[in-house]
Each structure stands twice: as C-alpha cells, then as structure tokens.
Amino acid sequence: MMKDYQIDDMNLVQQYNDIKVVQGLDAKKQSILLRLSIRRGSFLYDEKLGSRLYLTYKEKKSKQLDMAKFYVYEALEDEEDIEIVDVVPEWLDYTKKRMKVTVYFKWLGLEANVIKEVV
C-alpha cells in the first residue's frame, strides 16, 4: 500500500498535532501532482524531478498543447507503476498564461485522473 505525508499547497498538513498521512490512490495522485508542480531541475538532489510545464507558453503557439503533453510524459517517466491513458491540456486564459492539464491514468487496475493548473 502506497503511503505518504499529505501535502497541500507545498506544505505538510497537520492534524491533531501530527502530520496527516495519505495512502493508496490519494498518495499516488499526490505523487503525480508533485512531479507536475515542481520545476524540473530545481531540486538539488534529483535534477530530473519535476516538470517543464511552466515553459509551455514560451513554445511556438502551434506547438504549445503538444509540448504540454510532452512535458507531462517527461515529468512522469519515473512513475513506472502508472499507465498514462491520456493528457488533455487546455488554456484557461492565454493572456494570463493559465493552463489546465488533466492527466488520465491507471494505477494497480484503478482508473483515475489529476488536474493541474499551470500559471
């Protein structure tokens, strides 16, 4: 059973003076969201950790959605126990560089998705 400390807005969540734990599918979703949220190359001990989704806006406009998909696959390549079924990026507000990326995946026979908003 997968288990991890619960993180919300990049902070550990406390409950009753202890750190809250997530497990199972919720822990896997958290792991995926962390990989999509951390800027690739910013973690000293693992420079491959994270994504380059923040660069999507800098790509040629005709390639941006394809590159967003590529950046998701790149960020999740070390999540060997998941199968990515689909990645659906969409602009929420192009002028403000706000994008929503939905990742549909399978993990241990369970189908699920996570939604990451990129600014």
N, C-alpha and C positions, 0 to 999 in steps of 0.2 A: 504494500500500500504506500503510495507516494504521500509524503508529509513535508510540510514546510511552515515557517513562521509566516503569518499573514502580514502582507504589506499593502498599505493604502496610501496613495499619493507619495510613494517612495519613502514612507515611514513605517516602522513596525507598529502594529496595532496592539494596544494593551487592553486587557480585560481582567478586572478584579486583581490589579497589581501584578499581573503576569502577562507574558506575551502570548497573544492568541495564535492558534495553530490552524492551518487549513490542510485538508488531506483529500486524496482521491482526485476526482476530476477538477475540483476547485483549485487544488495545488498545481495541477498541470496547466490550467488556464492562466494562473498567476505566473508560472514559469514562462509561458509564451508571451504574455503581456510585458514582462520584464525585459525579455530579449528584444521586443519591438520598441520599448521605451528608452532603453539605454543607448546613447550614441556610440556606434561602433568605434573602437579604438580609444575610448575614454577610460576604460578600466585597466589600470596598470598591470594587473596580474593575468589578464586574458584579453589581449588586444582584438581577438576575433569576436568577443562578446558584444552583442548589441546590433543595432540596425543603422542603415543609412537612409531611412525613410525621410529624414529631415532634408535630404538633398533633392528630393523629387521635384520640387518647384524650380530648381536650377537646371533641370534637364530640358531638352528641346520639347516644346509644348506637345508635339505629335507623339512623343515617346514617353511622356510622364506617367501615364497609367501603367504601361508595360514595365517601366522601371520601378514603380512602386511594388508591383508583383515580384519583380526580381529581388528587390531589397528585402521583402518578406521571406522569400525562399532562402536567401543568403543568411538572414538572421536566425532562421530556424533550422539550418542544416545540422546542427549538433543535437537537436531534439530527435534522436534516432527512433524513439518509440512512438512517434506520431506519423500519420499519413496525412499530408495536406491534400484535401479534396478540391478546394477552390480558394482563390484570393480575389476579393472584389473591392478594388479601390474606387472611391468617388469623391469628387470635390464638393465640399460643403460651402465654401466661399473661396473662390480662386483668388480674388484680390487680397484677401487676408491670409492666404496660404494655408487654409484649413481643409484637411482631407480626412475622410473616414475610411478605414480599411477593415473589412470583415474577412476573417480567416476561418474557413470551414475545415474541420479536421476530424480524424478518427484516432482514438486512443483506447487501447485494450477493448476493442469492439464497440466502444461508445462513440456516437457522433455528437459533435458539439461545435460551437463557434466562439470566437472572441472578437470584440470590436475595439479597435484602437483609433483614437482621434489623434491626428498629427497636425501640429501647428508649426 
